[in-house]
């Protein structure tokens, strides 16, 4: 018998986007073919472990029907795997204090098992950063599949810590590839707008729970699961979760303030804006950076670097973006600037970096992009197969007559 893939999920479920609830329903419907070892509630937002439990409650209602098809884990067994991770994003250092979730990740990774632990990151990567900081010996035991993009915007400091200090970890960074799960679909019964009406409504408690989250299918985190379910689990080979290329250099940019739109940075990279520190700046002063008009945050705080204040951020889109400093110091408050976030040119993304052992990212080839989003077609090309399969899983919630 083939050994089941080991999986630990770190999710911001209940936080910034309801699609994590959709992805959790999908995950539990496949829990008979996965060895789930952890379900961790991580930043960003108000999501907590209770939100994972809410999905397991629906699963329990469908358990009798599901278990008539296959050997599904008992609901209480799944509940025992739910752990509360960090509730706040990591500070500038990228790590702080261990959480129940980060400690559980370390414990799982250290188990005597020849199979790697697939750490599927659906939200902030903060608990993974904490685990690697506290237990660097787990580096060779885990494979991290990270839905970056917007999540990196929320937790850029944790990401920056891993990228700087743990370059030997195996990590798949999907900043745009995941979009193929909900983009580029034909208008049929499997499309995001029609799938719920055709295949979700009337499918048990899990279907009812899924239905009330969003009017259409998004499931932007699910490619981390489908990557484990179907394919060779080699990032550079085709799979239901996408196909990736080795990471490249030049993804981090430091800009002197005031920056302008002529200053080009890499979209989804790390950007640090360096602002001259007022002569009378003290620990009693505070400042935040509002960028791209994001009133809901995050609001980066400065770190003193000699005579400079350094703000760190990650742009989650491809276009010009403005920024404004808000501060209790009158000389800083209201200062502004801008920059332009662009995709890396082919001469950059096509040359693998020598600094990373096994780090992967979106394929920048134009033929696998959807509406300009790199790599998305490497997921969408399998849409018929993985959505038909998901529909069949939902049907398992219907009691046998």
Residue pairs with C-beta under 8 A, 6 or more apart in sequence:
3 35
3 115
4 33
4 34
4 35
5 34
5 35
5 115
5 118
5 228
5 229
5 233
6 35
6 37
6 108
6 113
6 115
6 116
6 117
6 118
7 34
7 35
7 36
7 37
7 117
7 118
7 120
7 225
7 228
8 36
8 37
8 38
8 39
8 40
8 104
8 105
8 108
8 117
8 118
8 119
8 120
9 24
9 27
9 36
9 38
9 39
9 40
9 120
9 122
10 40
10 42
10 85
10 101
10 105
10 119
10 120
10 121
10 122
10 123
10 124
10 125
10 127
10 128
11 20
11 23
11 24
11 39
11 40
11 41
11 42
11 47
11 52
11 122
11 123
11 221
12 20
12 41
12 42
12 43
12 44
12 45
12 47
12 122
12 123
12 124
12 151
12 154
13 20
13 21
13 24
13 41
13 47
13 51
13 52
13 55
13 122
13 123
14 20
14 21
14 41
14 45
14 46
14 47
14 48
14 50
14 51
15 43
15 44
15 45
15 46
15 47
15 123
16 44
16 45
16 123
16 150
16 154
17 150
17 218
17 220
18 213
18 214
18 218
19 213
19 214
19 218
19 219
19 220
19 221
20 47
20 122
20 123
20 221
21 51
21 55
21 209
21 210
21 213
22 210
22 213
22 214
22 217
22 218
22 219
22 222
23 122
23 219
23 220
23 221
23 222
23 225
24 52
24 55
25 55
25 58
25 206
25 209
25 210
26 219
26 222
26 225
26 390
26 393
27 34
27 36
27 222
27 225
28 55
28 56
28 59
28 78
28 206
29 66
29 206
29 390
29 393
29 394
29 396
29 397
30 225
30 229
30 393
31 72
31 73
31 78
32 66
32 69
32 70
32 71
32 72
32 73
33 70
33 229
34 225
34 228
34 229
35 115
36 73
36 78
36 81
37 81
37 108
37 117
38 81
38 83
38 101
38 104
38 105
38 108
39 52
39 78
39 81
39 82
39 83
40 82
40 83
40 84
40 85
40 101
40 104
40 105
40 127
41 47
41 48
41 49
41 51
41 52
41 82
41 83
41 84
41 85
41 101
42 85
42 86
42 101
42 121
42 123
42 124
42 125
42 126
42 127
43 85
43 86
43 87
43 88
43 89
43 123
43 124
43 126
43 154
43 155
44 89
44 123
44 124
44 151
44 154
44 155
44 298
45 123
45 154
47 123
48 84
48 87
49 82
49 83
49 84
52 82
53 79
53 82
54 209
55 206
55 209
56 75
56 78
56 79
56 82
57 75
57 205
58 204
58 205
58 206
58 208
58 209
59 66
59 75
59 78
59 205
59 206
60 75
61 204
61 205
61 206
62 204
62 205
62 206
62 396
62 397
63 72
63 74
63 75
64 399
65 204
65 396
65 397
65 398
65 399
65 400
66 72
66 396
66 397
68 399
68 400
69 396
70 396
83 99
83 100
83 101
83 104
84 99
84 100
84 101
85 99
85 100
85 101
85 102
85 126
85 127
86 96
86 99
86 101
86 102
86 124
86 126
86 127
86 130
87 99
88 96
89 124
89 126
89 154
89 155
89 157
89 158
89 298
90 96
90 124
90 126
90 129
90 130
90 155
90 157
90 158
90 161
91 157
92 157
92 301
92 303
92 312
93 157
93 161
94 129
94 133
94 157
94 158
94 159
94 160
94 161
94 162
94 164
94 165
95 129
95 130
95 133
95 134
95 158
95 161
96 130
97 130
98 130
98 134
99 127
99 130
101 127
102 127
102 128
102 130
102 131
102 134
103 131
103 134
105 119
105 127
105 128
105 131
105 138
105 142
106 131
106 134
106 135
106 138
108 117
109 117
109 131
109 135
109 138
109 141
109 142
110 135
110 137
110 138
110 141
116 141
116 142
116 143
116 170
117 141
117 142
117 143
118 142
118 143
118 145
118 224
118 228
119 128
119 142
119 143
119 144
119 145
120 145
120 221
120 224
120 225
120 228
121 128
121 144
121 145
121 146
121 147
121 151
121 224
122 147
122 151
122 221
122 224
123 151
123 154
123 155
124 151
124 154
124 155
124 158
125 144
125 146
125 151
125 152
125 155
125 158
125 159
125 162
126 155
126 158
128 144
128 146
128 158
128 162
129 158
129 159
129 161
129 162
130 158
131 138
132 138
132 139
132 162
132 165
132 166
132 169
133 161
133 165
136 166
139 166
139 168
139 169
140 168
142 169
142 170
143 170
143 171
143 172
143 233
144 169
144 170
144 171
144 172
145 171
145 172
145 174
145 224
145 227
145 228
145 241
146 171
146 172
146 173
146 174
147 174
147 178
147 220
147 221
147 223
147 224
148 159
148 173
148 174
148 175
148 268
149 174
149 175
149 176
149 178
149 268
149 316
150 316
152 159
152 175
152 268
152 314
152 316
153 298
153 313
153 314
153 315
153 316
154 297
154 298
156 270
156 298
156 300
156 312
156 313
156 314
157 312
159 270
159 314
160 270
160 312
162 169
162 171
163 270
167 355
167 356
167 357
167 359
168 357
168 358
169 357
169 358
169 359
170 357
170 358
170 359
171 358
171 359
171 360
172 227
172 235
172 244
172 360
172 361
173 247
173 359
173 360
173 361
173 362
174 223
174 224
174 242
174 244
174 361
174 362
174 375
175 267
175 268
175 361
175 362
175 374
176 268
176 362
176 373
176 374
176 375
176 376
177 223
177 242
177 243
177 244
177 362
177 363
177 374
177 375
177 376
177 378
177 379
178 220
178 221
178 223
178 224
178 242
178 376
178 379
179 220
179 370
179 373
179 376
179 379
180 223
180 242
180 370
180 375
180 376
180 377
180 378
180 379
180 380
180 381
180 383
181 218
181 219
181 220
181 222
181 223
181 379
181 380
181 383
182 192
182 216
182 217
182 218
182 219
182 220
183 370
183 371
183 373
183 376
183 380
184 370
184 371
184 376
184 377
184 380
184 383
185 191
185 192
185 380
185 383
187 193
187 194
188 194
189 195
189 198
189 199
190 198
190 199
190 383
190 384
190 387
190 388
190 391
192 216
192 217
192 218
193 215
193 216
195 216
195 217
195 387
195 391
196 210
196 211
196 215
196 216
196 217
198 391
199 390
199 391
199 394
200 207
200 210
200 211
200 394
201 207
201 211
202 398
203 394
203 395
203 397
203 398
204 394
204 397
204 398
205 397
206 394
206 397
207 394
207 397
223 240
223 241
223 242
223 379
224 241
225 241
226 239
226 240
226 241
226 379
226 382
226 386
227 233
227 239
227 240
227 241
227 242
228 241
229 240
229 241
230 239
230 240
230 241
230 382
230 385
230 386
231 237
231 238
231 239
231 240
231 241
232 239
233 239
235 243
235 244
235 360
236 243
236 244
236 245
236 246
236 360
237 243
238 378
238 382
239 382
240 379
240 382
240 385
240 386
241 379
242 375
242 378
242 379
243 363
243 368
243 375
243 378
244 360
244 361
244 362
244 363
244 375
244 378
245 349
245 350
245 352
245 360
245 361
245 362
245 363
245 364
246 352
246 353
246 356
246 359
246 360
246 361
247 352
247 353
247 356
247 359
247 360
247 361
248 344
248 348
248 349
248 350
248 351
248 352
248 353
248 361
249 348
249 351
249 353
249 355
250 266
250 344
250 348
251 266
251 269
251 270
251 344
252 266
252 269
252 270
252 271
252 272
253 263
253 265
253 266
253 269
253 270
253 271
253 272
254 271
254 272
254 273
254 274
255 263
255 265
255 271
255 272
255 273
255 274
255 337
255 339
256 274
257 273
257 274
257 275
257 276
257 335
257 337
258 335
258 336
258 337
259 273
259 323
259 337
259 338
259 339
260 337
260 338
260 339
261 320
261 338
261 339
261 340
262 340
263 338
263 339
263 340
264 339
264 340
264 341
264 342
265 271
265 315
265 339
265 340
265 341
265 342
266 341
266 342
266 343
266 344
267 315
267 316
267 317
267 318
267 341
267 342
267 343
268 314
268 315
268 316
269 314
269 315
270 312
270 313
270 314
271 312
271 313
271 314
271 315
271 339
272 310
272 311
272 312
272 313
273 289
273 310
273 311
273 313
273 323
273 337
274 305
274 308
274 309
274 310
275 302
275 308
275 309
275 310
275 311
275 325
275 332
275 335
276 307
276 308
276 309
277 304
277 307
277 308
277 309
278 285
278 329
278 331
278 332
281 304
281 309
281 329
284 328
285 327
285 328
285 329
286 301
286 327
286 328
287 301
287 302
287 309
287 325
287 326
287 327
287 328
287 329
287 332
287 333
288 299
288 300
288 301
288 325
288 326
288 327
289 299
289 300
289 301
289 302
289 311
289 313
289 323
289 324
289 325
289 326
290 299
290 323
290 324
290 325
290 326
291 300
291 313
291 315
291 321
291 322
291 323
291 324
292 315
292 316
292 317
292 321
292 322
292 323
293 322
298 313
299 326
300 311
300 312
300 313
301 311
302 309
302 310
302 311
303 309
303 310
303 312
304 310
309 332
311 325
313 323
315 321
315 339
315 341
317 341
318 341
318 342
318 343
318 372
319 340
319 341
320 338
320 339
320 340
320 341
321 338
321 339
321 340
321 341
322 336
322 337
322 338
323 336
323 337
323 338
323 339
324 334
324 335
324 336
325 332
325 333
325 334
325 335
325 336
326 333
326 334
327 333
343 349
343 364
343 372
343 374
344 364
346 364
349 361
349 364
350 364
353 359
362 374
362 375
363 374
363 375
363 378
364 374
364 375
365 374
367 377
368 374
368 375
368 376
368 377
368 378
369 375
369 376
369 377
370 376
370 377
370 380
